Amino acid sequence: MVSSVPVALIVRATGAALASGLLIWVAFPPLEQAVMAWFGLVPLLLALASTASSRQGFWLSWVFGFTYAALCAHWVNVIDGFSVPAYLALACYISLFPTLFAWLLFLIHRATGWPLALIASPLWVLAESLQVEVPLLPTPLPLLGYTQYEFVPLIQVASITSFYGVSFLVVLVNAALADVIYLLWRRRFSRKSRDSSSRLIPGAVAAAVVFPLAAITWGSSQLPAESKETATLLRVSLVQASIPQAIKWQRSERLNNLNRHRDLSLQAAGAQPD
């Protein structure tokens, strides 16, 4: 007789991985709910921390990675002739990077018991750097730090760390929240205890508070002192020809495309941009 409890736990954990993929996507366009990025990974992290099976750990990692990648890559479907199988293949490929993050985090956390806040951020940055920096690996998957583009004081840290620093801080907060929730749950419902690793959690949580606040404070000091009322405004014009992908690269349409950009540029110049 097969117990239904493990199945129920797997279903619940799978739902958590799906939820994290959805919440992180919500932080990006078109919805742009940037605050979701700060806690969207928590369901996944809790599910991974509560899982002992390598098979289940990999399954949860892939579910999160594929959900996140498939939702973020949905825009490719506007390309004429881009088939559903091609879209799914692309989603599978770009899901390798978030899946790698989650899988490595699961393995390291299970082997060491270290707080998630100590290992999640470096692993996320590793996955993003592989995605961006390694030849032949770049993908259309957006980077987590991009979600905070309107948080101007925070993103000033990118002048030192590039966008990886912003991603690092966002994931650090996610992991610290997961550590606290997991520790409270374990103390209340589980007899298992990892006192040595639990002692590290207060320091990890403190880092998740101090580092973002330090970045925001420093970033605020780097911003110009002038206010919106006294700042000099620049008038700019942007040209977007919106040429369908199906004809964009056709040699026969080259002159028409060029003429369209010329006409739009002349029209934009009429607004007398600076």
Salt bridges, closest charged atoms under 4 A:
ASP263 OD1 - ARG262 NH2 3.06
